[in-house]
Amino acid sequence: MNTTITLSEKDYISKGLHRKCYHHPEDSNKCIKVNYNEGAEEETNREIAYYKHLIKRNVSFDALAKYYGPVSTNYGNGHIFELIRDYNGETAIPLEKYFANNSLTEKYFDQLVTGLKELKSALLKDRIITMTIKSKNILFQHLSETKSRLIIIDNIGNSTFIPIANYIPYFAKSKIERTWQRFLNSIVKENSNNPLLIRLISVVNH
């Protein structure tokens, strides 16, 4: 029996530094990430190993897209993840779009504040380590007209040679706090044309 999933360009969603993401042709609530360049395999293996570490620890996945396992595709070996959709069925949009657009920031200001606070709490609660946190790797998911949440979809894991933060809560929380502050600083720096973000970050921090 052929277990290879056939992908086509009509399934394509987007691409990151190392992987392309496609709609799962047999499940509308899942996507498949496939390596497309050199160096991708090492990054993917690191991330998948960390996902398995989190699954073993039975974390809630309140802050992350769920991981479902490896798969063979006509574009090479891939990995299946949860596809984050809004309540209307549309694929959720990256957070960076809301920061780059002043009117979107203003419209969703309170939800963005709440989402950022809840995301940080979820990372600390489950001690989830990320390489970096970038707004392009976070989806702003609309659960209803008035409710939303933020979900990290890429760049998780720990590249430290001896990853003690994976196992010792004190070091994990210190690392998360440092990464989080760098993320908040980058939001303002990368969106200097959006003065609302200075106020937003101030509210998030208090």
Buried (B, 14 or more C-beta within 10 A) or exposed (E): EEEEBEBEEEBEEEBBEBBBBBBBBEEEEBBBBBBBEEEBEEBBEBBBEBBEBBEEEEBEBBBBBBBBEEBEBEBEEBBBBBBBBBEEEEBBBBBBEBBBBBEBBEEBBEBBBBBBBBBBEBBBEBBBBBBEBBBBBBBBBBEEEEEBBBBBBBBBBBEEEEBEBBEEEEBBBEBBEEBBEEBBEBBBEBBEEBEBBEEBBEBBEE
